[in-house]
Amino acid sequence: MSALVRLTTADLEPLTVLEVHAQPLPWSEDQLLLELVHDDARVLGLLDDGALRGYVAVRRMLEEAWILNLAVDAAHRRHGLGRRLLEAAREAGREWGCTSLWLEVREGNAPARALYQGFGMSERGRRPAYYSPLPPSSTRETAVLMALELATAPGPPRR
């Protein structure tokens, strides 16, 4: 069973390695570091036998919590880690007193969209030509905005 922990700057190297291997257009080390030290952000990781298997970066923006990035090591996908990370982001939002949890996802990322929909998130809008193209394509991709209301979302009671 993996353990959920809050990541710190001491975790930057394994976080960067996971990001590079898990994402088609990975965040830079500087982008990851910014989330690790930002006052209104949490980077939560799933450790299995001491190895980082997945993480979620969530940030408070007024009354909303935003998932800025979520990644699971390719060899450990489809084992519930993504859902556990979504649950952790939801709980962070609730602890901050946020009313909703938001994210943006590539329109063509069907596995991620299915995960988010299965978690109870619904489409709230689109941003055409938002994402940089994924090679070999040269076409910018639409971002799908998805959200979950935290007051009515299933899970442990708010504290």
SULWOPE-V791741 format. One record per backbone hydrogen bond with DSSP energy under -0.5 kcal/mol. NH is the residue of the N-H (numbers start at 1). CO is the residue of the C=O. E is the energy in kcal/mol with one decimal. If there is no record, write none. Layout:
nh:NH co:CO e:E
nh:NH co:CO e:E
This chain:
nh:3 co:47 e:-2.8
nh:5 co:3 e:-0.5
nh:5 co:45 e:-2.7
nh:7 co:5 e:-0.6
nh:7 co:43 e:-3.5
nh:11 co:8 e:-2.1
nh:12 co:9 e:-1.6
nh:15 co:11 e:-2.2
nh:16 co:12 e:-2.6
nh:17 co:13 e:-2.3
nh:18 co:14 e:-2.4
nh:19 co:15 e:-2.5
nh:20 co:16 e:-2.4
nh:21 co:17 e:-1.8
nh:22 co:18 e:-2.1
nh:23 co:19 e:-1.9
nh:26 co:23 e:-0.6
nh:32 co:28 e:-2.2
nh:33 co:29 e:-2.6
nh:34 co:30 e:-2.2
nh:35 co:31 e:-1.4
nh:36 co:32 e:-1.9
nh:37 co:33 e:-1.6
nh:38 co:34 e:-1.3
nh:41 co:38 e:-1.5
nh:42 co:58 e:-2.6
nh:44 co:42 e:-0.6
nh:44 co:56 e:-2.6
nh:45 co:5 e:-3.2
nh:46 co:54 e:-2.7
nh:47 co:3 e:-2.9
nh:47 co:45 e:-0.6
nh:48 co:51 e:-2.7
nh:51 co:48 e:-1.9
nh:53 co:46 e:-3.3
nh:53 co:51 e:-0.5
nh:54 co:46 e:-1.0
nh:55 co:71 e:-2.5
nh:56 co:44 e:-2.2
nh:57 co:69 e:-3.0
nh:58 co:42 e:-2.8
nh:58 co:56 e:-0.6
nh:59 co:66 e:-2.7
nh:60 co:40 e:-3.1
nh:61 co:64 e:-3.5
nh:64 co:61 e:-2.2
nh:65 co:100 e:-2.7
nh:66 co:59 e:-3.0
nh:67 co:102 e:-3.1
nh:68 co:57 e:-2.7
nh:68 co:66 e:-0.8
nh:69 co:57 e:-1.3
nh:71 co:55 e:-2.4
nh:73 co:53 e:-3.4
nh:76 co:73 e:-2.2
nh:77 co:74 e:-1.1
nh:79 co:76 e:-0.5
nh:84 co:80 e:-2.0
nh:85 co:81 e:-2.3
nh:86 co:82 e:-2.1
nh:87 co:83 e:-2.6
nh:88 co:84 e:-2.1
nh:89 co:85 e:-2.2
nh:90 co:86 e:-2.6
nh:91 co:87 e:-2.3
nh:92 co:88 e:-2.2
nh:93 co:89 e:-2.4
nh:94 co:90 e:-2.2
nh:95 co:91 e:-2.7
nh:96 co:92 e:-2.0
nh:97 co:93 e:-0.5
nh:97 co:94 e:-1.1
nh:98 co:93 e:-2.7
nh:99 co:63 e:-3.1
nh:100 co:63 e:-1.0
nh:101 co:148 e:-2.6
nh:102 co:65 e:-2.9
nh:103 co:146 e:-1.8
nh:104 co:67 e:-0.5
nh:105 co:144 e:-1.8
nh:107 co:142 e:-2.5
nh:109 co:106 e:-1.8
nh:110 co:108 e:-1.7
nh:113 co:109 e:-2.5
nh:114 co:110 e:-2.4
nh:115 co:111 e:-2.1
nh:116 co:112 e:-2.6
nh:117 co:113 e:-2.5
nh:118 co:114 e:-2.6
nh:119 co:115 e:-1.2
nh:120 co:117 e:-1.4
nh:121 co:116 e:-2.4
nh:122 co:147 e:-2.5
nh:124 co:145 e:-3.4
nh:125 co:145 e:-1.1
nh:127 co:143 e:-2.6
nh:130 co:127 e:-1.1
nh:130 co:141 e:-0.8
nh:131 co:141 e:-2.8
nh:135 co:133 e:-0.6
nh:137 co:134 e:-1.9
nh:141 co:131 e:-1.8
nh:143 co:127 e:-2.2
nh:144 co:105 e:-3.2
nh:145 co:125 e:-2.8
nh:145 co:143 e:-0.6
nh:146 co:103 e:-2.5
nh:147 co:122 e:-2.2
nh:148 co:101 e:-2.0
nh:150 co:99 e:-2.4
nh:151 co:99 e:-0.8
nh:153 co:149 e:-0.6
